[in-house]
Amino acid sequence: MNKETKLRIHNITAKAPLKFGCEAWVLRKREEQRLEAAQMKFLRHLLGITKLDKEKNQCIREKTGAQNIVKEIKQYPKKVLQHVQRMDRNRIPKQALRYRPKGRPKKRWRDQLHFED
């Protein structure tokens, strides 16, 4: 099987479940590391490279043409936010975006959008 076919199968079977529900996530450093490690494990297996070969992650991504999954996940909530902002005021997702609970504010989904590149 050629590399392009393997990469398409990877995108369907491995990448999609890793990204499931990412529009509502608040990613922390540990989760980012675990997502990236899982993606790299799939890509190394796809190319037949082991960790003993000492290949850098960036080189493996260049060989497969895959983007960093953490970057993809961080870009997706911006698209969802634009979609929610186009909704009517009486729609539940728009109301949930404006909701403020009592007490000390926790890190919310909306807060992480302002600190990203």
Secondary structure as the mmCIF struct_conf table of DSSP 4:
data_model
#
loop_
_struct_conf.conf_type_id
_struct_conf.id
_struct_conf.beg_label_comp_id
_struct_conf.beg_label_asym_id
_struct_conf.beg_label_seq_id
_struct_conf.end_label_comp_id
_struct_conf.end_label_asym_id
_struct_conf.end_label_seq_id
HELX_RH_AL_P HELX_RH_AL_P1 LYS A 3 HIS A 10
HELX_RH_PI_P HELX_RH_PI_P1 ASN A 11 LYS A 15
HELX_RH_AL_P HELX_RH_AL_P2 ALA A 16 LYS A 19
TURN_TY1_P TURN_TY1_P1 PHE A 20 GLY A 21
HELX_RH_3T_P HELX_RH_3T_P1 CYS A 22 ALA A 24
HELX_RH_AL_P HELX_RH_AL_P3 LYS A 29 LEU A 47
TURN_TY1_P TURN_TY1_P2 GLY A 48 GLY A 48
HELX_RH_3T_P HELX_RH_3T_P2 LYS A 51 ASP A 53
HELX_RH_AL_P HELX_RH_AL_P4 ASN A 57 THR A 64
TURN_TY1_P TURN_TY1_P3 GLY A 65 GLY A 65
HELX_LH_PP_P HELX_LH_PP_P1 ALA A 66 ASN A 68
HELX_RH_AL_P HELX_RH_AL_P5 ILE A 69 GLN A 85
TURN_TY1_P TURN_TY1_P4 ARG A 86 ARG A 86
BEND BEND1 MET A 87 MET A 87
TURN_TY1_P TURN_TY1_P5 ARG A 89 ASN A 90
BEND BEND2 ARG A 91 ARG A 91
HELX_RH_AL_P HELX_RH_AL_P6 ILE A 92 ARG A 98
BEND BEND3 LYS A 102 ARG A 104
HELX_LH_PP_P HELX_LH_PP_P2 PRO A 105 LYS A 107
HELX_RH_AL_P HELX_RH_AL_P7 TRP A 109 LEU A 113
BEND BEND4 HIS A 114 PHE A 115
#
